[in-house]
């Protein structure tokens, strides 16, 4: 049976998420020392407010989860440079004193370093590790990985093939919240509400010596990933004159979808593969939304478990109704907030 892995960022959330139906939990930790020197994005691709900042509280949270036989996984899924390694390894040494079940890693350098250190934690490859085929799975397996988080764009056919061909690796797939049209491991945007910032970039089309100054303005009060914010981009040449090239525009892709981003209807098909875990995304989200998300996916799995032989179309109808009542969504699903819209089309539900 599929299991649910849910995000948390405070000790008080542990029991509520388990009671809501989570089988496993994951979280992040932001060392105050790291925060003084670098940014949260550099450490594990999530911003302020998404992580534990106190080792004592994290230890207590892990102990609580383990009292209910619930594993806890910790994100170390940034991409690190050489200068950051002394502090990074110091933080890992501190974390080694906590009974965390695994590290979620994206950086191959860190993966190799943990291997050389003789790390006894399980290693899970983050979606930032960009696994698209069985050769990549075997590559990470040789480096000690026991689980892989597949990218959002992984098709149901690929899920079936990867899990069939690699029975000794556990696979997680995303199922709820923060749907993105881009490949996570190739994303260089901020996974945080962020702050006002500027950066210099070069644009080779204009010649190697050309430098552009790009100013981006974010909403500091927002509680979401930066690519979901209303933001503006202005480009200037080296003399400070505003230019129109390269053509950088706000994506505003939040306006392209409505409702809660969801892949629940696909669980009928995913349940027939050897995929083992469903990942609810959104450590940065409001706690109540994460509790509701967990209860919703647990209820969807109950539909499968309690209705042996249910048809795909009936399953989709029940899930759609549950979605509408859980998230107060009045309209019929249009598929533009769906991880796997082809499932709805195949099931004949959309009109």
NUNU-374657 format. One record per residue (C-alpha): residue in one letter; x, y, z. Coordinates in steps of 0.02 Angstrom, whole numbers. Example, Ala and Ser with C-alpha at 12.3 -4.5 7.8 and 13.67 -1.06 7.14 Angstrom:
2
<node><r>A</r><east>615</east><north>-225</north><up>390</up></node>
<node><r>S</r><east>684</east><north>-53</north><up>357</up></node>
This chain:
351
<node><r>X</r><east>0</east><north>0</north><up>0</up></node>
<node><r>X</r><east>60</east><north>175</north><up>-40</up></node>
<node><r>X</r><east>126</east><north>278</north><up>106</up></node>
<node><r>X</r><east>116</east><north>465</north><up>136</up></node>
<node><r>X</r><east>266</east><north>573</north><up>176</up></node>
<node><r>X</r><east>218</east><north>745</north><up>241</up></node>
<node><r>X</r><east>316</east><north>905</north><up>279</up></node>
<node><r>X</r><east>333</east><north>987</north><up>450</up></node>
<node><r>X</r><east>431</east><north>1131</north><up>523</up></node>
<node><r>X</r><east>382</east><north>1137</north><up>707</up></node>
<node><r>X</r><east>380</east><north>1008</north><up>847</up></node>
<node><r>X</r><east>196</east><north>1041</north><up>881</up></node>
<node><r>X</r><east>150</east><north>981</north><up>707</up></node>
<node><r>X</r><east>218</east><north>805</north><up>724</up></node>
<node><r>X</r><east>73</east><north>718</north><up>812</up></node>
<node><r>X</r><east>-59</east><north>811</north><up>713</up></node>
<node><r>X</r><east>17</east><north>757</north><up>547</up></node>
<node><r>X</r><east>32</east><north>577</north><up>605</up></node>
<node><r>X</r><east>-148</east><north>579</north><up>665</up></node>
<node><r>X</r><east>-198</east><north>654</north><up>497</up></node>
<node><r>X</r><east>-125</east><north>502</north><up>409</up></node>
<node><r>X</r><east>60</east><north>534</north><up>378</up></node>
<node><r>X</r><east>168</east><north>376</north><up>376</up></node>
<node><r>X</r><east>332</east><north>472</north><up>366</up></node>
<node><r>X</r><east>387</east><north>652</north><up>393</up></node>
<node><r>X</r><east>520</east><north>765</north><up>321</up></node>
<node><r>X</r><east>591</east><north>932</north><up>376</up></node>
<node><r>X</r><east>737</east><north>1052</north><up>358</up></node>
<node><r>X</r><east>860</east><north>1132</north><up>478</up></node>
<node><r>X</r><east>936</east><north>1305</north><up>459</up></node>
<node><r>X</r><east>1090</east><north>1329</north><up>567</up></node>
<node><r>X</r><east>1099</east><north>1507</north><up>637</up></node>
<node><r>X</r><east>1285</east><north>1506</north><up>594</up></node>
<node><r>X</r><east>1246</east><north>1464</north><up>412</up></node>
<node><r>X</r><east>1111</east><north>1597</north><up>406</up></node>
<node><r>X</r><east>1237</east><north>1729</north><up>460</up></node>
<node><r>X</r><east>1357</east><north>1686</north><up>318</up></node>
<node><r>X</r><east>1249</east><north>1623</north><up>177</up></node>
<node><r>X</r><east>1066</east><north>1604</north><up>131</up></node>
<node><r>X</r><east>934</east><north>1472</north><up>162</up></node>
<node><r>X</r><east>921</east><north>1444</north><up>-25</up></node>
<node><r>X</r><east>1105</east><north>1396</north><up>-33</up></node>
<node><r>X</r><east>1083</east><north>1269</north><up>107</up></node>
<node><r>X</r><east>931</east><north>1173</north><up>51</up></node>
<node><r>X</r><east>831</east><north>1274</north><up>-75</up></node>
<node><r>X</r><east>699</east><north>1333</north><up>47</up></node>
<node><r>X</r><east>687</east><north>1501</north><up>130</up></node>
<node><r>X</r><east>656</east><north>1573</north><up>300</up></node>
<node><r>X</r><east>511</east><north>1503</north><up>400</up></node>
<node><r>X</r><east>523</east><north>1332</north><up>318</up></node>
<node><r>X</r><east>650</east><north>1254</north><up>435</up></node>
<node><r>X</r><east>694</east><north>1213</north><up>613</up></node>
<node><r>X</r><east>823</east><north>1332</north><up>684</up></node>
<node><r>X</r><east>849</east><north>1250</north><up>853</up></node>
<node><r>X</r><east>934</east><north>1080</north><up>869</up></node>
<node><r>X</r><east>850</east><north>1044</north><up>1036</up></node>
<node><r>X</r><east>676</east><north>1069</north><up>963</up></node>
<node><r>X</r><east>722</east><north>963</north><up>811</up></node>
<node><r>X</r><east>784</east><north>824</north><up>926</up></node>
<node><r>X</r><east>622</east><north>827</north><up>1024</up></node>
<node><r>X</r><east>520</east><north>824</north><up>864</up></node>
<node><r>X</r><east>613</east><north>671</north><up>800</up></node>
<node><r>X</r><east>590</east><north>584</north><up>967</up></node>
<node><r>X</r><east>403</east><north>619</north><up>960</up></node>
<node><r>X</r><east>389</east><north>549</north><up>785</up></node>
<node><r>X</r><east>487</east><north>393</north><up>830</up></node>
<node><r>X</r><east>372</east><north>364</north><up>979</up></node>
<node><r>X</r><east>239</east><north>332</north><up>846</up></node>
<node><r>X</r><east>358</east><north>228</north><up>737</up></node>
<node><r>X</r><east>362</east><north>368</north><up>608</up></node>
<node><r>X</r><east>527</east><north>397</north><up>514</up></node>
<node><r>X</r><east>595</east><north>575</north><up>496</up></node>
<node><r>X</r><east>699</east><north>630</north><up>346</up></node>
<node><r>X</r><east>801</east><north>790</north><up>340</up></node>
<node><r>X</r><east>838</east><north>894</north><up>185</up></node>
<node><r>X</r><east>1018</east><north>933</north><up>138</up></node>
<node><r>X</r><east>972</east><north>966</north><up>-42</up></node>
<node><r>X</r><east>1068</east><north>1122</north><up>-84</up></node>
<node><r>X</r><east>1210</east><north>1134</north><up>-210</up></node>
<node><r>X</r><east>1369</east><north>1176</north><up>-114</up></node>
<node><r>X</r><east>1536</east><north>1253</north><up>-162</up></node>
<node><r>X</r><east>1706</east><north>1211</north><up>-89</up></node>
<node><r>X</r><east>1714</east><north>1362</north><up>26</up></node>
<node><r>X</r><east>1552</east><north>1309</north><up>111</up></node>
<node><r>X</r><east>1606</east><north>1132</north><up>155</up></node>
<node><r>X</r><east>1692</east><north>1166</north><up>323</up></node>
<node><r>X</r><east>1533</east><north>1242</north><up>393</up></node>
<node><r>X</r><east>1422</east><north>1116</north><up>303</up></node>
<node><r>X</r><east>1516</east><north>970</north><up>380</up></node>
<node><r>X</r><east>1510</east><north>1054</north><up>550</up></node>
<node><r>X</r><east>1320</east><north>1063</north><up>536</up></node>
<node><r>X</r><east>1310</east><north>882</north><up>480</up></node>
<node><r>X</r><east>1416</east><north>833</north><up>630</up></node>
<node><r>X</r><east>1289</east><north>920</north><up>742</up></node>
<node><r>X</r><east>1146</east><north>830</north><up>655</up></node>
<node><r>X</r><east>1231</east><north>663</north><up>680</up></node>
<node><r>X</r><east>1186</east><north>679</north><up>864</up></node>
<node><r>X</r><east>1002</east><north>669</north><up>817</up></node>
<node><r>X</r><east>917</east><north>505</north><up>772</up></node>
<node><r>X</r><east>864</east><north>563</north><up>598</up></node>
<node><r>X</r><east>822</east><north>419</north><up>481</up></node>
<node><r>X</r><east>893</east><north>490</north><up>319</up></node>
<node><r>X</r><east>966</east><north>639</north><up>229</up></node>
<node><r>X</r><east>883</east><north>701</north><up>70</up></node>
<node><r>X</r><east>1027</east><north>752</north><up>-45</up></node>
<node><r>X</r><east>1040</east><north>833</north><up>-217</up></node>
<node><r>X</r><east>1226</east><north>876</north><up>-229</up></node>
<node><r>X</r><east>1338</east><north>736</north><up>-294</up></node>
<node><r>X</r><east>1487</east><north>812</north><up>-204</up></node>
<node><r>X</r><east>1396</east><north>800</north><up>-38</up></node>
<node><r>X</r><east>1338</east><north>624</north><up>-80</up></node>
<node><r>X</r><east>1519</east><north>570</north><up>-108</up></node>
<node><r>X</r><east>1575</east><north>660</north><up>50</up></node>
<node><r>X</r><east>1445</east><north>572</north><up>157</up></node>
<node><r>X</r><east>1499</east><north>407</north><up>82</up></node>
<node><r>X</r><east>1683</east><north>442</north><up>123</up></node>
<node><r>X</r><east>1633</east><north>492</north><up>300</up></node>
<node><r>X</r><east>1551</east><north>322</north><up>325</up></node>
<node><r>X</r><east>1382</east><north>403</north><up>356</up></node>
<node><r>X</r><east>1261</east><north>276</north><up>427</up></node>
<node><r>X</r><east>1103</east><north>371</north><up>382</up></node>
<node><r>X</r><east>1001</east><north>317</north><up>233</up></node>
<node><r>X</r><east>1028</east><north>430</north><up>83</up></node>
<node><r>X</r><east>879</east><north>486</north><up>-20</up></node>
<node><r>X</r><east>905</east><north>577</north><up>-184</up></node>
<node><r>X</r><east>807</east><north>739</north><up>-192</up></node>
<node><r>X</r><east>705</east><north>786</north><up>-344</up></node>
<node><r>X</r><east>849</east><north>907</north><up>-371</up></node>
<node><r>X</r><east>951</east><north>754</north><up>-419</up></node>
<node><r>X</r><east>853</east><north>748</north><up>-583</up></node>
<node><r>X</r><east>826</east><north>562</north><up>-610</up></node>
<node><r>X</r><east>745</east><north>526</north><up>-778</up></node>
<node><r>X</r><east>795</east><north>347</north><up>-817</up></node>
<node><r>X</r><east>858</east><north>183</north><up>-746</up></node>
<node><r>X</r><east>1040</east><north>223</north><up>-785</up></node>
<node><r>X</r><east>1028</east><north>373</north><up>-668</up></node>
<node><r>X</r><east>945</east><north>263</north><up>-537</up></node>
<node><r>X</r><east>1088</east><north>137</north><up>-548</up></node>
<node><r>X</r><east>1216</east><north>279</north><up>-539</up></node>
<node><r>X</r><east>1144</east><north>344</north><up>-375</up></node>
<node><r>X</r><east>1122</east><north>168</north><up>-308</up></node>
<node><r>X</r><east>1307</east><north>134</north><up>-332</up></node>
<node><r>X</r><east>1341</east><north>290</north><up>-227</up></node>
<node><r>X</r><east>1235</east><north>224</north><up>-85</up></node>
<node><r>X</r><east>1061</east><north>292</north><up>-116</up></node>
<node><r>X</r><east>914</east><north>190</north><up>-52</up></node>
<node><r>X</r><east>772</east><north>303</north><up>-111</up></node>
<node><r>X</r><east>742</east><north>425</north><up>-254</up></node>
<node><r>X</r><east>617</east><north>568</north><up>-264</up></node>
<node><r>X</r><east>557</east><north>577</north><up>-444</up></node>
<node><r>X</r><east>530</east><north>742</north><up>-533</up></node>
<node><r>X</r><east>356</east><north>813</north><up>-553</up></node>
<node><r>X</r><east>363</east><north>786</north><up>-740</up></node>
<node><r>X</r><east>386</east><north>597</north><up>-723</up></node>
<node><r>X</r><east>249</east><north>511</north><up>-821</up></node>
<node><r>X</r><east>147</east><north>366</north><up>-756</up></node>
<node><r>X</r><east>229</east><north>254</north><up>-885</up></node>
<node><r>X</r><east>402</east><north>306</north><up>-824</up></node>
<node><r>X</r><east>351</east><north>276</north><up>-643</up></node>
<node><r>X</r><east>299</east><north>100</north><up>-689</up></node>
<node><r>X</r><east>458</east><north>65</north><up>-787</up></node>
<node><r>X</r><east>578</east><north>137</north><up>-658</up></node>
<node><r>X</r><east>497</east><north>48</north><up>-511</up></node>
<node><r>X</r><east>486</east><north>-117</north><up>-606</up></node>
<node><r>X</r><east>668</east><north>-110</north><up>-664</up></node>
<node><r>X</r><east>739</east><north>-58</north><up>-494</up></node>
<node><r>X</r><east>650</east><north>-160</north><up>-359</up></node>
<node><r>X</r><east>788</east><north>-127</north><up>-232</up></node>
<node><r>X</r><east>760</east><north>63</north><up>-235</up></node>
<node><r>X</r><east>611</east><north>150</north><up>-156</up></node>
<node><r>X</r><east>530</east><north>289</north><up>-258</up></node>
<node><r>X</r><east>433</east><north>443</north><up>-201</up></node>
<node><r>X</r><east>318</east><north>543</north><up>-314</up></node>
<node><r>X</r><east>238</east><north>712</north><up>-285</up></node>
<node><r>X</r><east>51</east><north>711</north><up>-259</up></node>
<node><r>X</r><east>-7</east><north>877</north><up>-187</up></node>
<node><r>X</r><east>35</east><north>1064</north><up>-186</up></node>
<node><r>X</r><east>162</east><north>1174</north><up>-278</up></node>
<node><r>X</r><east>141</east><north>1108</north><up>-453</up></node>
<node><r>X</r><east>276</east><north>1179</north><up>-568</up></node>
<node><r>X</r><east>296</east><north>1169</north><up>-756</up></node>
<node><r>X</r><east>486</east><north>1169</north><up>-743</up></node>
<node><r>X</r><east>610</east><north>1032</north><up>-700</up></node>
<node><r>X</r><east>654</east><north>1058</north><up>-517</up></node>
<node><r>X</r><east>836</east><north>1006</north><up>-529</up></node>
<node><r>X</r><east>867</east><north>1133</north><up>-666</up></node>
<node><r>X</r><east>781</east><north>1277</north><up>-577</up></node>
<node><r>X</r><east>892</east><north>1420</north><up>-521</up></node>
<node><r>X</r><east>753</east><north>1530</north><up>-456</up></node>
<node><r>X</r><east>726</east><north>1559</north><up>-270</up></node>
<node><r>X</r><east>619</east><north>1431</north><up>-179</up></node>
<node><r>X</r><east>572</east><north>1563</north><up>-52</up></node>
<node><r>X</r><east>475</east><north>1723</north><up>-34</up></node>
<node><r>X</r><east>646</east><north>1803</north><up>-35</up></node>
<node><r>X</r><east>701</east><north>1982</north><up>-18</up></node>
<node><r>X</r><east>743</east><north>2129</north><up>-129</up></node>
<node><r>X</r><east>896</east><north>2078</north><up>-227</up></node>
<node><r>X</r><east>1002</east><north>2122</north><up>-376</up></node>
<node><r>X</r><east>1128</east><north>2026</north><up>-477</up></node>
<node><r>X</r><east>1242</east><north>2052</north><up>-626</up></node>
<node><r>X</r><east>1225</east><north>1931</north><up>-770</up></node>
<node><r>X</r><east>1315</east><north>1916</north><up>-936</up></node>
<node><r>X</r><east>1222</east><north>1892</north><up>-1099</up></node>
<node><r>X</r><east>1331</east><north>1809</north><up>-1230</up></node>
<node><r>X</r><east>1217</east><north>1859</north><up>-1373</up></node>
<node><r>X</r><east>1272</east><north>2038</north><up>-1341</up></node>
<node><r>X</r><east>1457</east><north>1996</north><up>-1333</up></node>
<node><r>X</r><east>1569</east><north>1929</north><up>-1197</up></node>
<node><r>X</r><east>1604</east><north>2102</north><up>-1125</up></node>
<node><r>X</r><east>1423</east><north>2155</north><up>-1107</up></node>
<node><r>X</r><east>1358</east><north>2158</north><up>-928</up></node>
<node><r>X</r><east>1177</east><north>2180</north><up>-880</up></node>
<node><r>X</r><east>1108</east><north>2231</north><up>-713</up></node>
<node><r>X</r><east>945</east><north>2143</north><up>-670</up></node>
<node><r>X</r><east>842</east><north>2208</north><up>-527</up></node>
<node><r>X</r><east>702</east><north>2102</north><up>-457</up></node>
<node><r>X</r><east>578</east><north>2157</north><up>-325</up></node>
<node><r>X</r><east>487</east><north>2032</north><up>-214</up></node>
<node><r>X</r><east>346</east><north>2044</north><up>-89</up></node>
<node><r>X</r><east>429</east><north>2019</north><up>82</up></node>
<node><r>X</r><east>261</east><north>1980</north><up>162</up></node>
<node><r>X</r><east>222</east><north>1835</north><up>47</up></node>
<node><r>X</r><east>229</east><north>1656</north><up>109</up></node>
<node><r>X</r><east>265</east><north>1558</north><up>-48</up></node>
<node><r>X</r><east>401</east><north>1514</north><up>-171</up></node>
<node><r>X</r><east>467</east><north>1665</north><up>-264</up></node>
<node><r>X</r><east>407</east><north>1607</north><up>-435</up></node>
<node><r>X</r><east>229</east><north>1618</north><up>-368</up></node>
<node><r>X</r><east>242</east><north>1801</north><up>-320</up></node>
<node><r>X</r><east>192</east><north>1953</north><up>-418</up></node>
<node><r>X</r><east>364</east><north>2018</north><up>-462</up></node>
<node><r>X</r><east>442</east><north>2135</north><up>-587</up></node>
<node><r>X</r><east>604</east><north>2126</north><up>-683</up></node>
<node><r>X</r><east>697</east><north>2274</north><up>-759</up></node>
<node><r>X</r><east>857</east><north>2261</north><up>-860</up></node>
<node><r>X</r><east>991</east><north>2395</north><up>-878</up></node>
<node><r>X</r><east>1149</east><north>2405</north><up>-981</up></node>
<node><r>X</r><east>1321</east><north>2446</north><up>-911</up></node>
<node><r>X</r><east>1285</east><north>2633</north><up>-924</up></node>
<node><r>X</r><east>1127</east><north>2619</north><up>-821</up></node>
<node><r>X</r><east>1007</east><north>2639</north><up>-966</up></node>
<node><r>X</r><east>852</east><north>2530</north><up>-965</up></node>
<node><r>X</r><east>853</east><north>2403</north><up>-1106</up></node>
<node><r>X</r><east>722</east><north>2288</north><up>-1179</up></node>
<node><r>X</r><east>834</east><north>2138</north><up>-1215</up></node>
<node><r>X</r><east>846</east><north>2002</north><up>-1160</up></node>
<node><r>X</r><east>658</east><north>1990</north><up>-1147</up></node>
<node><r>X</r><east>633</east><north>1946</north><up>-964</up></node>
<node><r>X</r><east>453</east><north>1945</north><up>-908</up></node>
<node><r>X</r><east>362</east><north>1899</north><up>-749</up></node>
<node><r>X</r><east>291</east><north>1725</north><up>-771</up></node>
<node><r>X</r><east>141</east><north>1744</north><up>-658</up></node>
<node><r>X</r><east>109</east><north>1560</north><up>-688</up></node>
<node><r>X</r><east>0</east><north>1556</north><up>-533</up></node>
<node><r>X</r><east>-135</east><north>1633</north><up>-641</up></node>
<node><r>X</r><east>-130</east><north>1485</north><up>-759</up></node>
<node><r>X</r><east>-199</east><north>1365</north><up>-630</up></node>
<node><r>X</r><east>-336</east><north>1367</north><up>-501</up></node>
<node><r>X</r><east>-376</east><north>1266</north><up>-346</up></node>
<node><r>X</r><east>-251</east><north>1159</north><up>-251</up></node>
<node><r>X</r><east>-119</east><north>1078</north><up>-362</up></node>
<node><r>X</r><east>-158</east><north>894</north><up>-354</up></node>
<node><r>X</r><east>-118</east><north>722</north><up>-425</up></node>
<node><r>X</r><east>-244</east><north>621</north><up>-326</up></node>
<node><r>X</r><east>-341</east><north>552</north><up>-474</up></node>
<node><r>X</r><east>-181</east><north>469</north><up>-536</up></node>
<node><r>X</r><east>-168</east><north>365</north><up>-378</up></node>
<node><r>X</r><east>-278</east><north>233</north><up>-458</up></node>
<node><r>X</r><east>-138</east><north>203</north><up>-584</up></node>
<node><r>X</r><east>9</east><north>239</north><up>-467</up></node>
<node><r>X</r><east>-60</east><north>109</north><up>-346</up></node>
<node><r>X</r><east>-38</east><north>-21</north><up>-484</up></node>
<node><r>X</r><east>150</east><north>18</north><up>-497</up></node>
<node><r>X</r><east>288</east><north>-20</north><up>-372</up></node>
<node><r>X</r><east>300</east><north>163</north><up>-318</up></node>
<node><r>X</r><east>299</east><north>161</north><up>-129</up></node>
<node><r>X</r><east>279</east><north>340</north><up>-65</up></node>
<node><r>X</r><east>174</east><north>493</north><up>-102</up></node>
<node><r>X</r><east>256</east><north>659</north><up>-59</up></node>
<node><r>X</r><east>152</east><north>807</north><up>-2</up></node>
<node><r>X</r><east>250</east><north>965</north><up>-41</up></node>
<node><r>X</r><east>253</east><north>1130</north><up>52</up></node>
<node><r>X</r><east>353</east><north>1153</north><up>211</up></node>
<node><r>X</r><east>329</east><north>1339</north><up>183</up></node>
<node><r>X</r><east>140</east><north>1326</north><up>180</up></node>
<node><r>X</r><east>20</east><north>1363</north><up>321</up></node>
<node><r>X</r><east>13</east><north>1220</north><up>447</up></node>
<node><r>X</r><east>-175</east><north>1196</north><up>427</up></node>
<node><r>X</r><east>-155</east><north>1175</north><up>239</up></node>
<node><r>X</r><east>-26</east><north>1038</north><up>269</up></node>
<node><r>X</r><east>-140</east><north>949</north><up>393</up></node>
<node><r>X</r><east>-286</east><north>961</north><up>272</up></node>
<node><r>X</r><east>-177</east><north>899</north><up>128</up></node>
<node><r>X</r><east>-123</east><north>747</north><up>228</up></node>
<node><r>X</r><east>-301</east><north>703</north><up>279</up></node>
<node><r>X</r><east>-358</east><north>721</north><up>98</up></node>
<node><r>X</r><east>-227</east><north>602</north><up>27</up></node>
<node><r>X</r><east>-261</east><north>478</north><up>168</up></node>
<node><r>X</r><east>-446</east><north>483</north><up>124</up></node>
<node><r>X</r><east>-405</east><north>453</north><up>-60</up></node>
<node><r>X</r><east>-301</east><north>301</north><up>-14</up></node>
<node><r>X</r><east>-446</east><north>240</north><up>93</up></node>
<node><r>X</r><east>-557</east><north>243</north><up>-62</up></node>
<node><r>X</r><east>-436</east><north>122</north><up>-145</up></node>
<node><r>X</r><east>-416</east><north>12</north><up>8</up></node>
<node><r>X</r><east>-600</east><north>1</north><up>53</up></node>
<node><r>X</r><east>-670</east><north>-22</north><up>-123</up></node>
<node><r>X</r><east>-589</east><north>-176</north><up>-198</up></node>
<node><r>X</r><east>-619</east><north>-183</north><up>-384</up></node>
<node><r>X</r><east>-678</east><north>-1</north><up>-399</up></node>
<node><r>X</r><east>-674</east><north>59</north><up>-579</up></node>
<node><r>X</r><east>-560</east><north>200</north><up>-630</up></node>
<node><r>X</r><east>-703</east><north>315</north><up>-679</up></node>
<node><r>X</r><east>-793</east><north>286</north><up>-513</up></node>
<node><r>X</r><east>-631</east><north>316</north><up>-418</up></node>
<node><r>X</r><east>-604</east><north>481</north><up>-510</up></node>
<node><r>X</r><east>-783</east><north>535</north><up>-473</up></node>
<node><r>X</r><east>-760</east><north>499</north><up>-287</up></node>
<node><r>X</r><east>-591</east><north>587</north><up>-281</up></node>
<node><r>X</r><east>-659</east><north>738</north><up>-373</up></node>
<node><r>X</r><east>-803</east><north>752</north><up>-250</up></node>
<node><r>X</r><east>-684</east><north>734</north><up>-103</up></node>
<node><r>X</r><east>-571</east><north>868</north><up>-177</up></node>
<node><r>X</r><east>-716</east><north>988</north><up>-197</up></node>
<node><r>X</r><east>-779</east><north>964</north><up>-19</up></node>
<node><r>X</r><east>-606</east><north>965</north><up>62</up></node>
<node><r>X</r><east>-540</east><north>1120</north><up>-23</up></node>
<node><r>X</r><east>-707</east><north>1211</north><up>-48</up></node>
<node><r>X</r><east>-686</east><north>1207</north><up>-236</up></node>
<node><r>X</r><east>-853</east><north>1233</north><up>-321</up></node>
<node><r>X</r><east>-808</east><north>1200</north><up>-503</up></node>
<node><r>X</r><east>-777</east><north>1038</north><up>-595</up></node>
<node><r>X</r><east>-591</east><north>1005</north><up>-612</up></node>
<node><r>X</r><east>-526</east><north>1083</north><up>-772</up></node>
<node><r>X</r><east>-361</east><north>989</north><up>-766</up></node>
<node><r>X</r><east>-252</east><north>1145</north><up>-760</up></node>
<node><r>X</r><east>-207</east><north>1114</north><up>-578</up></node>
<node><r>X</r><east>-172</east><north>930</north><up>-608</up></node>
<node><r>X</r><east>-7</east><north>837</north><up>-600</up></node>
<node><r>X</r><east>-71</east><north>708</north><up>-724</up></node>
<node><r>X</r><east>-213</east><north>785</north><up>-828</up></node>
<node><r>X</r><east>-208</east><north>640</north><up>-951</up></node>
<node><r>X</r><east>-281</east><north>528</north><up>-815</up></node>
<node><r>X</r><east>-441</east><north>630</north><up>-810</up></node>
<node><r>X</r><east>-452</east><north>627</north><up>-1000</up></node>
<node><r>X</r><east>-423</east><north>439</north><up>-1006</up></node>
<node><r>X</r><east>-554</east><north>412</north><up>-874</up></node>
<node><r>X</r><east>-680</east><north>509</north><up>-975</up></node>
<node><r>X</r><east>-718</east><north>626</north><up>-831</up></node>
<node><r>X</r><east>-680</east><north>794</north><up>-909</up></node>
<node><r>X</r><east>-808</east><north>863</north><up>-1029</up></node>
